[in-house]
């Protein structure tokens, strides 16, 4: 009962960092190894088998803009926490590929063993490596259709000659990590172009509504990365409001987003008091009534978003 953890996408110039977490739970799957040693076809075949047989699978995503803001080390910690939060299957040990315990500051840190080449030696870690690699590659292939000409489906964001030539020809995209040295010159240009001539960078302020909208967008993107489909945002009547409504696996989720500028202001999840919970339930009842929804699983979620720019700090299914 090992929870295996491995990351994919630490070094690319573009695209998200993805951490995979897998509990095989006794499942015996032939052919598991480091995802880099497998062909694309074989990875995708094993990904299907892992998803069918594993007791638990989690994927933690951190997008390029957050990597630029908090740095790669903090992004790895954040992605690992996000992946582990999705695991509900029991396990008695956590093995992370590499030498750094990304969970050391959490209550799970004491159960972690770090191991070099664990993706070759520990089946659960191999499985985590595979599901993370397949998910990230699929995402980058989708981005190739959104940003044609960059070849994201071929190099998946890594710093190849073709990728470099595309950037020189077309410029950068929101997928690019401007904190990485080869792209640093574009970050300076972006900052200059976004700052009005009569203002210094510190005087460009967002309104409370803009910050709230930005936090909700970050929360919605987080849900999408977890496999949700967003069906509505800011649904409201004169009696109540629901921040995000999404679906996944024949279940409708109603999400309350709470934003805090700093952690010192207290976690956003703590703001979901019993009174707020009753309001959320009432809003769900009203939404289902107005939309004639019945015989469907319904769940309430809370997402705490912190910082400028905002990142998801906590994620909780409250009912």
C-alpha positions in Angstrom: 0.0 0.0 0.0 2.5 2.6 -1.3 1.6 6.0 -2.6 4.1 6.7 -5.4 4.8 10.2 -6.5 6.7 11.5 -9.5 6.8 14.8 -11.5 6.8 15.6 -15.2 7.5 18.9 -16.8 10.2 20.3 -14.5 12.5 21.5 -17.3 10.3 22.6 -20.3 10.2 26.3 -21.4 6.4 26.1 -21.7 3.4 24.3 -20.3 2.4 23.2 -16.8 4.3 21.2 -14.2 2.4 18.0 -13.4 2.9 15.7 -10.4 1.4 12.2 -10.5 0.4 10.3 -7.4 -0.7 6.6 -7.6 -1.7 3.9 -5.1 -1.7 0.6 -6.9 -3.3 -1.2 -3.9 -2.0 -4.6 -4.8 -2.6 -4.4 -8.6 0.0 -6.2 -10.6 0.7 -4.4 -13.9 3.3 -5.8 -16.2 5.7 -3.4 -17.9 5.8 -0.5 -15.4 9.0 1.6 -15.5 10.2 5.1 -15.9 7.8 6.8 -18.4 10.8 8.2 -20.3 11.9 4.7 -21.2 8.6 3.8 -22.8 7.3 4.7 -26.3 4.4 7.0 -26.5 2.1 4.2 -27.6 3.2 2.0 -24.7 2.7 4.8 -22.2 -0.8 5.4 -23.4 -1.6 1.6 -23.2 -0.3 1.4 -19.6 -2.1 4.6 -18.6 -5.4 3.0 -19.5 -4.5 -0.1 -17.4 -3.3 1.9 -14.5 -6.6 4.0 -14.4 -8.6 0.7 -14.5 -6.7 -1.1 -11.8 -5.1 1.4 -9.4 -6.8 2.1 -6.1 -6.1 5.8 -6.3 -4.8 8.3 -8.8 -4.1 12.0 -8.4 -2.7 14.7 -10.7 -1.4 18.0 -9.4 -1.1 20.8 -12.0 0.7 24.1 -11.7 0.6 26.5 -14.7 3.4 28.5 -16.1 2.3 31.8 -14.6 2.4 30.4 -11.1 5.8 28.8 -11.7 7.0 32.3 -12.7 5.5 33.8 -9.6 6.5 31.4 -6.9 9.5 29.7 -8.4 10.0 26.1 -9.5 10.8 24.7 -6.0 7.5 26.1 -4.5 5.6 25.0 -7.6 6.8 21.4 -7.1 5.6 21.5 -3.5 2.2 23.0 -4.5 1.8 20.4 -7.4 2.7 17.5 -5.0 0.1 18.7 -2.4 -2.6 19.0 -5.1 -1.9 15.5 -6.3 -2.0 13.9 -2.9 -5.2 15.8 -1.9 -7.0 13.7 -4.6 -6.0 10.3 -3.1 -8.7 8.7 -1.0 -7.4 5.1 -1.1 -5.5 3.9 2.0 -1.7 3.7 2.0 1.0 3.3 4.7 4.0 4.8 3.0 4.8 7.5 0.5 7.7 7.2 -1.9 8.8 10.3 -3.9 11.2 10.0 -6.8 14.3 12.0 -6.2 16.0 13.4 -3.1 13.5 16.1 -1.9 10.6 15.6 0.4 8.0 18.0 -1.0 5.6 17.1 1.8 7.9 17.7 4.7 5.9 20.7 6.0 2.6 18.8 6.0 1.2 16.1 8.3 2.2 13.5 5.7 5.9 14.4 5.6 6.9 11.9 8.3 5.6 9.0 6.1 7.7 10.0 3.1 10.8 8.2 1.7 12.7 9.9 -1.0 14.5 7.6 -3.5 16.6 8.2 -6.5 15.4 6.3 -9.6 12.2 5.3 -7.7 10.4 5.5 -11.1 12.5 2.5 -12.2 12.4 0.6 -8.9 9.0 1.1 -7.3 5.9 0.2 -9.4 3.6 2.8 -7.8 6.1 5.6 -8.6 6.5 4.2 -12.2 2.7 4.4 -12.5 2.7 8.0 -11.2 5.4 8.9 -13.8 3.3 7.4 -16.6 -0.1 8.9 -15.8 1.5 12.4 -15.3 3.5 12.1 -18.6 0.4 11.0 -20.6 -1.8 13.7 -19.1 0.7 16.4 -19.7 1.5 15.3 -23.3 -2.2 15.2 -24.1 -2.6 18.7 -22.7 0.3 20.1 -24.8 -1.1 18.4 -27.9 -4.4 20.3 -27.3 -2.5 23.5 -26.9 -0.9 22.9 -30.3 -4.3 23.5 -31.9 -4.8 26.7 -29.8 -1.3 28.1 -30.6 -0.4 26.8 -34.1 3.1 27.1 -35.3 4.9 26.3 -32.1 4.9 22.5 -32.4 3.7 21.9 -28.8 2.5 18.4 -29.9 6.0 17.5 -30.9 8.3 18.9 -28.2 5.6 19.4 -25.5 7.3 22.6 -24.4 10.9 21.6 -24.1 13.6 23.9 -25.4 14.3 22.4 -28.8 15.7 24.2 -31.8 12.3 24.1 -33.5 10.7 25.6 -30.3 13.3 28.4 -30.1 12.8 29.2 -33.8 9.1 29.4 -33.3 9.4 31.8 -30.4 11.8 34.0 -32.4 9.3 34.0 -35.3 5.9 34.2 -33.4 6.7 35.5 -29.9 5.6 34.0 -26.6 2.3 32.6 -25.4 0.7 32.4 -22.0 2.1 28.8 -21.8 5.7 30.1 -21.7 7.7 30.2 -18.4 9.2 33.7 -18.5 11.2 33.1 -15.3 13.4 30.5 -17.2 16.7 32.0 -18.3 16.2 31.5 -22.1 12.9 33.5 -22.0 13.8 36.1 -19.4 14.2 38.9 -22.0 10.5 38.4 -22.9 9.4 38.9 -19.3 11.1 42.3 -19.2 9.3 43.3 -22.4 6.0 42.1 -21.1 6.3 44.1 -17.9 7.3 47.2 -19.7 4.4 46.9 -22.2 1.8 46.3 -19.5 2.9 49.3 -17.4 1.4 52.7 -18.4 4.1 55.4 -19.1 2.8 57.6 -16.3 2.8 54.9 -13.7 5.4 52.8 -11.9 4.8 49.1 -11.5 3.7 49.5 -7.9 0.9 51.9 -8.8 -1.0 49.5 -11.0 -3.7 48.2 -8.8 -6.7 45.9 -9.4 -10.1 46.5 -7.9 -11.6 44.1 -5.4 -13.9 42.7 -8.0 -11.1 42.2 -10.5 -9.1 40.3 -7.8 -12.2 38.2 -6.9 -12.8 37.4 -10.6 -9.2 36.4 -11.0 -9.4 34.1 -8.0 -12.5 32.5 -9.3 -10.9 32.0 -12.7 -7.9 30.3 -11.0 -10.3 28.0 -9.1 -12.2 27.2 -12.3 -9.0 26.3 -14.1 -8.0 24.1 -11.1 -11.3 22.2 -11.4 -10.8 21.8 -15.2 -7.4 20.3 -14.5 -9.0 17.9 -12.1 -11.3 16.7 -15.0 -14.3 18.9 -14.3 -16.4 20.6 -17.0 -17.5 24.1 -16.1 -21.2 24.6 -16.9 -21.9 28.0 -15.1 -20.2 30.7 -13.2 -21.6 33.4 -10.9 -25.1 32.0 -11.0 -27.2 34.2 -8.9 -30.6 35.3 -7.9 -31.6 38.0 -5.4 -31.5 35.4 -2.7 -28.2 33.6 -3.3 -25.2 33.0 -5.5 -23.0 30.1 -6.6 -19.5 30.9 -7.7 -18.8 27.8 -10.0 -20.9 25.0 -11.2 -19.2 22.0 -12.8 -19.7 18.4 -13.7 -17.5 15.3 -13.4 -18.4 11.6 -13.5 -22.1 12.2 -13.6 -21.9 14.4 -10.5 -22.7 18.1 -10.4 -20.4 20.2 -8.1 -21.2 23.6 -6.6 -18.1 25.4 -5.6 -17.7 28.3 -3.2 -14.4 30.3 -3.8 -12.9 32.1 -0.9 -10.0 34.5 -1.5 -7.4 35.7 1.0 -4.7 38.2 0.0 -2.2 36.5 2.5 -2.2 33.4 4.6 -2.0 35.6 7.7 -5.7 36.6 7.0 -6.7 33.0 7.7 -7.6 30.2 5.3 -10.5 30.7 3.0 -12.0 27.3 3.9 -12.5 28.5 7.5 -14.9 31.1 6.2 -17.3 28.4 5.2 -19.2 28.5 8.5 -22.3 26.5 9.3 -24.4 29.5 8.3 -22.6 29.8 5.0 -23.0 26.0 4.4 -26.8 26.4 4.9 -26.8 29.2 2.4 -24.9 27.0 -0.1 -27.4 24.2 0.3 -30.3 26.5 -0.2 -28.6 27.9 -3.4 -28.1 24.3 -4.7 -31.8 23.5 -4.0 -32.9 26.6 -5.8 -30.6 25.9 -8.8 -31.8 22.3 -9.2 -35.4 23.4 -8.9 -35.0 26.2 -11.5 -33.2 23.9 -13.9 -35.4 20.9 -13.3 -32.5 18.7 -12.2 -33.2 15.4 -10.5 -31.7 12.0 -9.9 -28.2 13.4 -10.1 -25.4 13.3 -7.5 -24.8 16.7 -6.0 -21.7 17.8 -4.1 -20.5 21.0 -2.4 -16.9 22.1 -2.8 -14.8 24.8 -1.1 -11.7 26.3 -2.7 -9.4 28.6 -0.9 -7.3 30.9 -3.1 -4.4 33.0 -1.7 -1.9 35.6 -2.9 -1.3 38.0 -5.8 -1.4 36.6 -8.3 -3.8 34.1 -6.7 -3.1 30.4 -6.4 -5.2 27.5 -5.0 -4.2 26.9 -1.4 -6.8 24.5 -0.2 -9.5 22.3 -1.8 -12.2 20.6 0.2 -15.4 18.6 -0.5 -17.6 20.0 2.3 -20.6 17.7 1.7 
